């Protein structure tokens, strides 16, 4: 009886195939095979297993690879057509957690594929001199691939934790009259204080579509601030915050924190919310959210960024202790920030934005606006990538906000749009109003000028400055000479106003005395030692001029 053996149609494996059976290959071919397998795992994860290892594992890995590529292409497409959607995903607390888990899983899986590839290579078959080289290449490729994904997951997790610490989980806001208005407050907090008394108040208004922005600064000593119609504080002060000379707008935060928290049930920071309502009513706009910056922690944020670069118009003192409270006179300055191009660290930037010795509050406000612009301008992707953890950690110690974390993506997109656009600036005080205006403000005039400013922010430049019927002057992109002529022809009793205003950056820093002597630390300190306060005022009078570099 003859036994018939059934033969398979599948061809017998070629034992000479160097990819699957390297033992019969020459040493150079084995080395070439090793590098090819590493490159396949690096650029097409799973393909090395298909051609030379476990095909089932390879097919699974390759499916994952193709899926990741498809998601990456989709993300790039979305970033091109709807950047805010992608940003919203990576800033959303739940969505970002899912992305983090996926990135960690991919990093671990890719690392395991490299280990499997090393097993497939069979280093013992390689020439002794090539074994450490191949091992180093595998390790470097693993670090490059898995390490990159792991670092992305780490950065996203740091960002997620920072967002959770700083921002609110409340509902998203909608633009009002096509704009988002954010109140920026800078103040000092301490264990001996209840609530902050902000040293700086400014509204950053951003067009919801174009990103065109404007900064409106409100002096901390503004009196009779008006609360918005919906504010609970309007019942306490229906005619404005008019309880005396001490009732300045920067005192609202402390008073509400100490006396009227019950008017704001469920509000995390009643003092900040009441200040927002006071600024809204004063400017005649709806301010939707606030960002409160602790000024002492602010220095850490600047340091984390690597400092900021500005052009300073005049010397700014780092003030020593106060020796005459009534007249605001300090002792010998602890240092000076010179006029000209400067790279400021956190400590210097803090003093540059807060110092008001020898000048008035309005010079300080101009410098604060300049510091804000410098931070926005210089917080570029390279800085974020290299200093991200330090910036995020500093931010959690510096910033408090009621902005919804779920809306951060759209706001980051707006910030990117506005990054290279000119910023309009206005101050409710000099140089846009008389110095006494903040003591007896005309709120109808403020509302009108704010409306003009925001209506023109991002509009096409005009040919010249135009006098209004009330004698005020609206400045656009007119030349400085045209603006000076228009202002000179305005009636003498007109409000000192140039709206909308864009601060020029072509000023010349004052670095010498009128007779040409260089201004130095020794000269300024010498005048201070002589008690010549006015002499110093004359030399540093231009320190409100500032432009970001």
C-alpha positions as CSV (number, residue, x, y, z in Angstrom):
1,X,0.0,0.0,0.0
2,X,1.4,3.3,-1.1
3,X,1.0,6.3,1.2
4,X,0.3,9.5,-0.6
5,X,1.6,12.6,1.1
6,X,-0.3,15.8,0.5
7,X,2.0,18.7,-0.4
8,X,1.2,22.3,0.4
9,X,1.0,24.9,-2.3
10,X,3.0,27.3,0.0
11,X,6.6,27.5,-1.1
12,X,9.2,26.2,1.3
13,X,11.0,29.0,3.2
14,X,14.3,30.0,1.7
15,X,16.8,29.4,4.4
16,X,19.2,31.7,2.5
17,X,16.9,34.7,2.9
18,X,19.1,37.0,4.9
19,X,16.3,39.0,6.5
20,X,14.7,35.9,8.1
21,X,17.7,33.6,8.2
22,X,20.8,35.7,8.8
23,X,22.9,32.8,10.0
24,X,23.9,31.9,6.5
25,X,24.7,35.4,5.4
26,X,28.0,37.1,5.3
27,X,29.1,39.5,8.1
28,X,28.6,42.7,5.9
29,X,25.1,41.5,5.0
30,X,24.2,40.9,8.7
31,X,25.4,44.4,9.6
32,X,23.4,45.9,6.7
33,X,20.4,43.9,7.8
34,X,20.7,45.2,11.4
35,X,20.7,48.8,10.4
36,X,17.8,48.3,7.9
37,X,15.6,46.7,10.7
38,X,16.4,49.6,13.1
39,X,15.5,52.2,10.4
40,X,12.3,50.3,9.6
41,X,11.2,50.3,13.2
42,X,12.1,54.0,13.5
43,X,10.2,55.2,10.5
44,X,7.5,52.5,9.9
45,X,7.0,50.8,13.3
46,X,5.9,47.2,12.8
47,X,7.5,46.7,9.3
48,X,10.6,45.1,10.7
49,X,8.5,42.4,12.4
50,X,6.6,41.8,9.2
51,X,9.7,41.2,7.1
52,X,11.9,39.5,9.6
53,X,10.0,38.6,12.8
54,X,6.6,37.9,14.2
55,X,4.2,38.9,11.4
56,X,1.2,38.9,13.7
57,X,2.9,41.4,16.0
58,X,4.0,43.4,13.0
59,X,0.6,43.6,11.5
60,X,-0.9,44.9,14.8
61,X,1.9,47.5,15.1
62,X,1.5,48.6,11.5
63,X,-2.2,49.1,11.9
64,X,-1.5,51.3,14.9
65,X,1.2,53.2,12.9
66,X,-1.2,53.8,10.0
67,X,-3.9,55.0,12.5
68,X,-1.5,57.4,14.2
69,X,-0.4,58.8,10.8
70,X,-4.1,59.3,9.8
71,X,-4.8,61.1,13.1
72,X,-1.7,63.3,12.6
73,X,-2.7,64.2,9.0
74,X,-6.2,65.1,10.3
75,X,-4.7,67.2,13.1
76,X,-2.5,69.1,10.6
77,X,-5.6,69.6,8.4
78,X,-7.6,70.9,11.3
79,X,-4.8,73.1,12.4
80,X,-4.8,74.7,9.0
81,X,-8.6,75.2,8.8
82,X,-9.6,75.5,12.4
83,X,-6.6,76.0,14.7
84,X,-8.7,76.7,17.8
85,X,-10.3,73.3,17.6
86,X,-6.9,71.6,17.9
87,X,-5.9,74.0,20.7
88,X,-9.2,73.3,22.5
89,X,-8.5,69.6,22.5
90,X,-5.0,69.9,24.1
91,X,-6.2,72.4,26.7
92,X,-9.5,70.6,27.6
93,X,-8.9,68.8,30.9
94,X,-10.6,65.5,29.8
95,X,-9.5,65.5,26.2
96,X,-5.9,66.3,27.2
97,X,-5.9,63.4,29.7
98,X,-6.9,61.0,26.9
99,X,-4.2,62.4,24.6
100,X,-1.6,61.9,27.5
101,X,-2.7,58.3,28.0
102,X,-2.5,57.6,24.3
103,X,1.0,59.2,24.0
104,X,2.3,57.2,27.0
105,X,0.9,53.9,25.5
106,X,2.5,54.7,22.1
107,X,5.8,55.5,23.8
108,X,5.8,52.2,25.7
109,X,4.7,50.2,22.6
110,X,7.4,51.8,20.4
111,X,10.0,51.0,23.0
112,X,8.9,47.4,23.1
113,X,9.1,47.2,19.3
114,X,12.8,48.3,19.4
115,X,13.5,45.6,22.0
116,X,11.9,43.1,19.7
117,X,13.9,44.4,16.8
118,X,17.1,44.0,18.8
119,X,16.1,40.3,19.4
120,X,15.4,39.9,15.6
121,X,18.8,41.4,14.8
122,X,20.5,38.7,16.9
123,X,23.6,40.7,18.0
124,X,25.6,37.5,18.6
125,X,25.7,37.0,14.8
126,X,27.3,40.4,14.2
127,X,31.0,41.0,14.0
128,X,32.4,41.8,17.4
129,X,33.3,45.3,16.5
130,X,29.8,46.1,15.2
131,X,27.9,44.8,18.2
132,X,28.3,47.9,20.4
133,X,27.7,50.2,17.4
134,X,24.4,48.5,16.6
135,X,23.4,48.6,20.3
136,X,24.1,52.3,20.5
137,X,22.1,52.9,17.4
138,X,19.1,51.0,18.8
139,X,19.3,52.8,22.1
140,X,19.5,56.2,20.4
141,X,16.6,55.4,18.1
142,X,14.6,54.3,21.1
143,X,15.3,57.5,23.0
144,X,14.5,59.6,19.9
145,X,11.2,57.8,19.2
146,X,9.8,56.8,22.6
147,X,11.5,59.7,24.4
148,X,9.9,62.2,22.1
149,X,6.4,60.8,22.7
150,X,7.1,60.6,26.4
151,X,8.3,64.2,26.5
152,X,5.1,65.3,24.7
153,X,3.0,63.5,27.2
154,X,5.0,65.1,30.1
155,X,4.7,68.7,28.7
156,X,1.0,68.2,28.1
157,X,0.5,66.9,31.6
158,X,2.4,69.9,33.1
159,X,0.2,72.2,31.0
160,X,-2.9,70.3,32.1
161,X,-2.0,70.7,35.8
162,X,-1.2,74.4,35.4
163,X,-4.5,75.0,33.6
164,X,-6.4,73.3,36.4
165,X,-4.6,75.3,39.0
166,X,-5.0,78.7,37.3
167,X,-8.3,78.7,35.4
168,X,-11.9,78.1,36.2
169,X,-14.1,75.2,35.3
170,X,-17.2,77.4,34.7
171,X,-19.1,78.1,31.5
172,X,-17.5,79.6,28.4
173,X,-18.1,83.3,27.7
174,X,-19.3,84.8,24.5
175,X,-18.0,88.0,22.9
176,X,-19.8,91.3,23.5
177,X,-20.1,93.6,20.5
178,X,-17.6,91.3,18.8
179,X,-14.9,91.6,21.4
180,X,-13.5,89.8,24.4
181,X,-12.5,92.1,27.3
182,X,-10.1,90.8,30.0
183,X,-9.2,92.8,33.1
184,X,-5.6,92.4,34.1
185,X,-4.9,93.2,37.7
186,X,-1.5,93.4,39.3
187,X,-1.2,93.5,43.1
188,X,0.7,92.3,46.1
189,X,-0.7,89.5,48.3
190,X,0.6,88.6,51.7
191,X,-0.3,86.6,54.8
192,X,-1.1,89.8,56.7
193,X,-3.5,91.0,54.0
194,X,-7.2,90.2,53.3
195,X,-7.7,90.6,49.6
196,X,-5.4,92.4,47.2
197,X,-5.3,96.2,46.5
198,X,-4.3,96.2,42.8
199,X,-1.4,98.5,41.9
200,X,-2.3,98.2,38.2
201,X,-5.6,97.8,36.3
202,X,-5.8,97.4,32.6
203,X,-8.3,96.0,30.2
204,X,-7.1,94.0,27.2
205,X,-9.8,94.1,24.5
206,X,-9.5,91.6,21.6
207,X,-11.5,91.4,18.5
208,X,-13.1,87.9,18.5
209,X,-12.4,87.4,14.8
210,X,-9.3,89.3,13.8
211,X,-7.3,89.4,17.1
212,X,-6.9,93.1,16.8
213,X,-6.3,94.3,20.4
214,X,-6.2,97.4,22.6
215,X,-5.0,98.1,26.1
216,X,-7.0,100.5,28.3
217,X,-5.3,101.4,31.6
218,X,-7.3,102.6,34.6
219,X,-5.3,104.5,37.2
220,X,-5.5,103.0,40.6
221,X,-6.4,106.4,42.1
222,X,-9.5,106.9,40.0
223,X,-12.4,108.1,42.2
224,X,-16.1,107.7,42.0
225,X,-15.9,104.5,39.9
226,X,-19.2,103.4,38.5
227,X,-20.4,99.8,39.0
228,X,-22.0,98.0,36.1
229,X,-25.8,97.8,36.2
230,X,-25.9,94.1,37.2
231,X,-23.3,94.5,40.0
232,X,-24.6,93.8,43.5
233,X,-22.4,96.7,44.7
234,X,-24.5,99.1,42.8
235,X,-27.1,98.8,45.6
236,X,-24.5,99.9,48.1
237,X,-23.1,102.7,45.9
238,X,-25.8,103.7,43.3
239,X,-24.1,106.9,42.5
240,X,-20.6,105.5,42.2
241,X,-17.9,104.5,44.6
242,X,-18.1,107.9,46.4
243,X,-17.4,107.2,50.1
244,X,-14.5,109.8,50.3
245,X,-10.9,110.3,49.3
246,X,-10.0,106.8,50.3
247,X,-12.5,105.2,48.0
248,X,-10.2,104.7,45.0
249,X,-11.0,102.1,42.4
250,X,-8.1,99.9,43.7
251,X,-9.8,99.8,47.2
252,X,-12.9,97.9,45.9
253,X,-11.2,94.6,46.1
254,X,-10.3,94.9,49.8
255,X,-13.6,96.5,50.8
256,X,-15.7,93.8,49.2
257,X,-13.4,91.0,50.6
258,X,-13.8,92.4,54.1
259,X,-17.4,93.6,54.1
260,X,-19.5,92.4,51.2
261,X,-18.6,88.8,50.4
262,X,-22.2,87.7,51.1
263,X,-23.3,89.7,48.0
264,X,-21.4,87.2,45.9
265,X,-22.5,83.7,46.8
266,X,-20.6,81.0,45.0
267,X,-18.0,83.4,43.6
268,X,-14.4,82.3,44.2
269,X,-13.0,85.8,44.5
270,X,-15.7,88.4,45.3
271,X,-13.2,91.2,45.5
272,X,-11.8,90.5,42.1
273,X,-15.3,90.2,40.6
274,X,-16.4,93.5,42.2
275,X,-13.3,95.2,40.8
276,X,-14.2,93.8,37.3
277,X,-17.7,95.3,37.7
278,X,-16.3,98.6,38.7
279,X,-14.0,98.7,35.7
280,X,-16.9,97.6,33.4
281,X,-19.1,100.5,34.6
282,X,-16.3,103.0,34.5
283,X,-15.3,102.2,30.9
284,X,-18.8,101.6,29.7
285,X,-18.1,98.1,28.3
286,X,-18.7,94.6,29.4
287,X,-15.5,93.1,30.9
288,X,-16.1,89.3,30.8
289,X,-13.2,87.9,32.8
290,X,-10.2,88.8,34.9
291,X,-6.6,87.7,35.3
292,X,-5.1,88.6,38.7
293,X,-1.3,88.6,38.8
294,X,0.6,88.6,42.1
295,X,3.4,91.1,41.4
296,X,5.9,89.4,43.7
297,X,5.4,86.2,41.9
298,X,5.5,88.0,38.6
299,X,9.3,88.2,38.8
300,X,9.5,84.4,38.7
301,X,7.4,84.3,35.5
302,X,9.8,86.8,33.8
303,X,12.8,84.8,34.9
304,X,11.2,81.6,33.6
305,X,10.8,83.3,30.2
306,X,14.5,84.2,30.2
307,X,13.8,87.9,30.8
308,X,12.3,90.5,28.5
309,X,13.8,93.0,26.1
310,X,12.7,96.7,26.1
311,X,13.8,100.1,25.0
312,X,13.6,102.4,28.0
313,X,13.2,106.2,27.4
314,X,14.7,107.2,30.8
315,X,16.3,106.0,33.9
316,X,14.1,104.1,36.4
317,X,15.0,103.8,40.1
318,X,14.8,100.6,42.2
319,X,13.5,102.5,45.2
320,X,14.9,102.2,48.7
321,X,12.8,102.3,51.9
322,X,10.3,105.2,52.3
323,X,11.6,107.9,54.6
324,X,8.8,110.5,54.1
325,X,5.4,108.8,53.8
326,X,3.5,112.1,53.4
327,X,5.6,113.3,50.4
328,X,6.4,109.9,49.0
329,X,10.2,110.3,49.4
330,X,12.4,107.3,49.6
331,X,15.9,106.8,50.8
332,X,18.9,106.1,48.5
333,X,17.8,103.9,45.6
334,X,18.9,100.3,45.7
335,X,19.7,100.5,42.0
336,X,18.8,102.0,38.7
337,X,17.5,100.6,35.4
338,X,19.3,102.6,32.7
339,X,17.8,104.3,29.6
340,X,18.3,102.5,26.2
341,X,18.0,98.9,25.1
342,X,17.7,96.6,28.1
343,X,17.3,92.9,28.8
344,X,15.5,92.8,32.2
345,X,15.4,89.9,34.5
346,X,12.3,89.3,36.7
347,X,13.4,91.5,39.6
348,X,14.3,94.4,37.2
349,X,11.1,94.0,35.2
350,X,9.0,94.0,38.4
351,X,10.6,97.3,39.5
352,X,10.4,98.7,36.0
353,X,6.7,98.2,36.0
354,X,6.0,99.3,39.6
355,X,8.5,102.2,40.3
356,X,6.9,105.7,40.5
357,X,9.5,107.6,42.4
358,X,10.4,111.0,40.8
359,X,7.5,110.6,38.3
360,X,3.7,110.2,38.5
361,X,1.5,107.1,38.3
362,X,0.9,107.6,34.5
363,X,4.6,107.1,33.6
364,X,4.4,103.9,35.6
365,X,1.2,102.8,33.7
366,X,3.0,103.3,30.4
367,X,5.8,101.1,31.5
368,X,3.4,98.5,32.7
369,X,1.7,98.5,29.3
370,X,5.1,98.1,27.7
371,X,6.1,95.2,29.9
372,X,2.8,93.4,29.1
373,X,3.5,93.9,25.4
374,X,7.1,92.7,25.7
375,X,5.9,89.5,27.4
376,X,3.3,88.7,24.7
377,X,5.8,89.5,21.9
378,X,8.6,87.5,23.3
379,X,6.7,84.4,24.5
380,X,7.4,82.6,21.2
381,X,7.2,78.9,20.5
382,X,10.9,78.4,21.0
383,X,10.8,79.9,24.4
384,X,7.8,77.9,25.4
385,X,9.4,74.6,24.2
386,X,12.7,75.1,26.0
387,X,11.3,76.7,29.2
388,X,7.8,75.3,29.3
389,X,8.0,73.6,32.7
390,X,9.5,76.6,34.4
391,X,6.9,79.0,32.8
392,X,4.0,76.7,33.8
393,X,5.2,76.2,37.4
394,X,5.8,80.0,37.7
395,X,2.3,80.6,36.3
396,X,0.6,78.5,39.0
397,X,2.2,80.7,41.7
398,X,1.5,84.0,39.9
399,X,-1.9,83.9,38.2
400,X,-5.5,83.6,39.3
401,X,-8.3,83.8,36.8
402,X,-12.0,83.1,36.2
403,X,-11.5,82.3,32.6
404,X,-13.0,78.9,31.7
405,X,-10.4,76.3,31.0
406,X,-12.6,74.8,28.3
407,X,-12.2,78.0,26.3
408,X,-8.5,78.4,26.5
409,X,-8.0,76.9,23.0
410,X,-9.9,79.7,21.3
411,X,-8.1,82.4,23.4
412,X,-4.7,81.0,22.6
413,X,-5.7,81.1,18.9
414,X,-6.7,84.7,19.3
415,X,-3.4,85.5,21.0
416,X,-1.5,84.0,18.1
417,X,-3.6,86.1,15.6
418,X,-2.9,89.3,17.6
419,X,0.8,88.6,18.2
420,X,2.1,90.6,15.2
421,X,-0.7,93.2,15.1
422,X,-0.2,96.8,16.4
423,X,-1.8,97.3,19.8
424,X,-3.8,100.5,20.5
425,X,-3.2,102.0,23.9
426,X,-5.1,104.5,26.1
427,X,-4.8,105.6,29.7
428,X,-7.6,107.3,31.7
429,X,-5.1,110.0,32.7
430,X,-2.0,111.5,31.1
431,X,-1.1,111.5,28.3
432,X,-4.6,111.0,27.1
433,X,-6.4,113.0,29.8
434,X,-5.4,115.8,32.2
435,X,-3.8,114.7,35.4
436,X,-6.8,115.8,37.5
437,X,-9.2,113.9,35.3
438,X,-9.0,110.7,37.5
439,X,-10.1,112.7,40.6
440,X,-13.3,114.1,38.9
441,X,-13.8,111.9,35.9
442,X,-16.4,112.5,33.3
443,X,-17.8,109.1,32.6
444,X,-19.7,110.1,29.4
445,X,-16.4,111.3,27.9
446,X,-14.7,108.0,29.0
447,X,-17.4,105.9,27.4
448,X,-17.2,107.9,24.2
449,X,-13.4,107.6,23.9
450,X,-13.4,103.9,24.8
451,X,-16.0,103.4,22.1
452,X,-13.9,105.3,19.6
453,X,-10.8,103.3,20.6
454,X,-12.4,99.9,20.3
455,X,-14.2,100.8,17.1
456,X,-11.0,101.6,15.4
457,X,-8.7,99.0,16.9
458,X,-7.7,96.9,13.9
459,X,-9.3,99.3,11.4
460,X,-7.4,100.6,8.4
461,X,-5.0,103.5,9.1
462,X,-6.4,107.0,8.5
463,X,-4.6,109.7,6.7
464,X,-4.4,112.2,9.6
465,X,-5.6,113.1,13.1
466,X,-9.1,114.5,13.2
467,X,-10.5,117.1,15.6
468,X,-13.9,116.2,17.1
469,X,-16.7,118.6,17.8
470,X,-15.8,118.7,21.4
471,X,-12.3,119.7,20.6
472,X,-10.7,116.4,21.4
473,X,-8.4,114.8,18.8
474,X,-8.5,111.3,17.5
475,X,-5.1,110.1,16.4
476,X,-4.8,107.3,13.9
477,X,-1.7,106.3,11.9
478,X,-0.9,109.9,11.2
479,X,2.6,111.0,11.3
480,X,3.9,112.5,14.6
481,X,4.2,115.9,13.0
482,X,0.6,115.9,11.7
483,X,-0.6,114.8,15.2
484,X,1.4,117.6,16.9
485,X,-0.2,120.2,14.5
486,X,-3.7,118.8,15.1
487,X,-3.2,118.8,18.9
488,X,-1.8,122.3,18.8
489,X,-4.9,123.6,17.0
490,X,-7.3,121.9,19.4
491,X,-9.1,124.3,21.9
492,X,-7.2,124.9,25.1
493,X,-10.1,123.6,27.2
494,X,-10.4,120.4,25.3
495,X,-9.6,117.1,27.1
496,X,-6.0,116.1,26.5
497,X,-6.8,113.2,24.4
498,X,-5.4,111.2,21.5
499,X,-7.6,108.2,20.8
500,X,-7.0,105.7,19.5
501,X,-3.3,105.9,20.4
502,X,-0.4,103.8,19.4
503,X,2.8,104.6,21.3
504,X,5.6,105.3,19.0
505,X,8.8,103.3,19.3
506,X,11.1,105.8,17.5
507,X,11.8,107.9,20.6
508,X,15.4,108.6,21.6
509,X,16.3,107.5,25.1
510,X,17.6,110.3,27.3
511,X,21.1,109.2,28.3
512,X,22.7,112.6,28.9
513,X,22.0,115.8,30.8
514,X,21.1,119.0,28.8
515,X,24.8,120.0,28.6
516,X,25.8,116.6,27.2
517,X,27.1,115.0,30.4
518,X,26.4,111.2,30.5
519,X,23.7,110.2,33.0
520,X,25.2,107.7,35.4
521,X,24.4,105.9,38.6
522,X,27.0,108.0,40.3
523,X,25.4,111.3,39.0
524,X,21.9,110.3,40.1
525,X,22.9,109.0,43.5
526,X,25.0,112.2,44.0
527,X,21.9,114.3,43.4
528,X,20.0,112.1,45.8
529,X,22.7,112.5,48.5
530,X,22.4,116.3,48.0
531,X,18.7,116.2,48.4
532,X,18.2,117.5,44.9
533,X,14.9,115.6,44.2
534,X,13.9,118.0,41.4
535,X,17.2,117.6,39.7
536,X,16.6,113.8,39.4
537,X,13.0,114.4,38.3
538,X,14.2,116.5,35.4
539,X,16.7,113.8,34.3
540,X,14.3,110.9,34.5
541,X,11.1,112.7,33.3
542,X,11.1,110.5,30.1
543,X,11.1,107.2,31.9
544,X,7.4,106.6,30.9
545,X,8.6,106.1,27.3
546,X,9.0,102.4,26.5
547,X,8.8,100.0,23.6
548,X,9.2,96.2,23.5
549,X,12.1,95.0,21.4
